[in-house]
């Protein structure tokens, strides 16, 4: 349960930071309506097939005027959002330590030597490639983000139980 909470919290924080940043502060985003099993236009399906191969369990949803697709590649769960013209808005993959690129894993493990990597989330949006990594130590939970080789600690929790 804790694992899914941290995973959801991490993804929500990163998407929120990427989508709501403006130079003067945080912009409130409009309400989103999700409709299941949507008919997807050819521009979107062509863009999806061009970007991803060897996928399984593909499910499409309508998100206001955009299309959200969930799918599995290898051992990672994925979500991608497309505009109706086929332009990808973002792609998020949910994985574990073995899914981290070696250079990202090295940056994390060199700063958190005794911590276990429990989850790794990759967010790609606007030519940015961000890894959000959940770490665990006996009484600590830490969330870090790595972008362009730079590590930033996002949250650091101490367990009381």
WONORFEN-V247295 format. One record per pair of residues at least 4 apart in sequence whose ideal C-beta (glycine too) atoms are under 7 Angstrom apart, sorted by the first residue. I is the first residue (numbers start at 1). J is the second residue. D is the distance in whole Angstrom. If there is no record, write none. Layout:
# WONORFEN-V247295
[[I/J/D] [I/J/D]]
This chain:
# WONORFEN-V247295
[[1/5/6] [2/6/6] [3/7/6] [3/118/6] [3/119/7] [4/8/6] [5/9/6] [6/10/6] [6/119/7] [6/134/5] [6/141/7] [6/143/7] [7/11/7] [7/94/6] [7/119/5] [7/121/7] [7/134/7] [8/12/6] [9/13/6] [10/14/6] [10/121/6] [10/132/5] [10/134/6] [10/143/6] [11/15/6] [11/92/6] [11/121/6] [12/16/6] [13/17/6] [13/154/7] [14/18/6] [14/123/5] [14/130/6] [14/132/5] [14/145/7] [15/19/6] [16/20/5] [17/21/6] [18/123/7] [18/125/5] [19/29/6] [20/26/5] [20/27/5] [20/29/6] [22/27/5] [32/63/6] [32/64/6] [33/64/6] [34/61/6] [34/63/6] [35/61/7] [35/62/4] [36/61/6] [38/60/5] [38/61/6] [38/62/4] [38/67/7] [40/44/5] [40/45/5] [40/60/5] [40/67/6] [41/84/6] [42/46/6] [43/47/6] [43/85/6] [43/86/4] [44/48/6] [44/67/5] [44/82/5] [44/84/7] [44/86/5] [45/49/6] [46/50/6] [46/86/6] [47/51/6] [47/82/6] [47/86/4] [47/88/7] [48/52/6] [48/69/6] [48/82/7] [51/88/7] [52/71/7] [52/73/7] [54/73/6] [55/71/4] [55/72/7] [55/73/5] [56/71/7] [56/72/5] [57/71/6] [57/72/5] [58/69/6] [58/71/5] [59/69/7] [59/70/5] [60/67/6] [60/69/5] [61/68/4] [62/67/6] [63/67/7] [63/68/5] [63/81/7] [65/84/6] [66/81/6] [66/82/6] [66/83/6] [66/84/7] [66/89/7] [67/82/5] [68/79/7] [68/81/5] [69/80/5] [70/78/7] [70/79/5] [71/78/5] [72/76/7] [72/77/6] [72/78/7] [73/78/6] [75/95/7] [76/93/5] [76/94/6] [76/95/4] [76/99/6] [77/94/4] [78/91/7] [78/92/7] [78/93/5] [79/92/5] [80/88/6] [80/90/7] [80/91/4] [81/89/4] [81/90/5] [82/86/6] [82/87/7] [82/88/6] [82/89/7] [83/87/4] [83/89/6] [89/125/7] [90/123/7] [90/124/6] [90/125/4] [91/124/5] [92/121/6] [92/122/7] [92/123/5] [93/122/5] [94/121/6] [95/99/3] [95/120/5] [96/119/6] [96/120/6] [97/105/7] [97/117/4] [97/120/6] [99/120/5] [100/104/5] [100/105/4] [100/120/5] [100/131/7] [101/105/7] [102/106/6] [103/107/7] [103/149/7] [104/108/6] [104/131/5] [104/146/5] [105/109/6] [106/110/6] [107/111/7] [107/146/6] [107/149/6] [107/151/5] [108/112/6] [108/117/7] [108/133/5] [108/144/6] [108/146/7] [108/151/7] [109/113/7] [111/151/6] [112/135/5] [112/142/7] [114/137/6] [115/135/4] [115/136/6] [115/137/5] [115/142/7] [116/135/7] [116/136/5] [117/133/6] [117/135/6] [118/134/5] [118/135/7] [118/136/5] [119/134/4] [120/131/6] [120/133/5] [121/132/4] [122/131/6] [123/130/5] [123/132/7] [124/128/7] [124/129/5] [128/147/7] [129/147/7] [130/145/6] [130/147/5] [131/145/7] [131/146/5] [132/143/7] [132/145/5] [133/144/5] [133/146/7] [134/143/6] [135/142/4] [135/144/7] [136/141/6] [139/158/6] [139/159/5] [140/156/7] [140/157/7] [140/158/6] [141/157/4] [141/159/7] [142/153/6] [142/155/7] [142/156/5] [143/154/5] [143/155/4] [144/151/6] [144/152/6] [144/153/5] [144/154/6] [145/152/5] [145/154/6] [146/150/7] [146/151/5]]
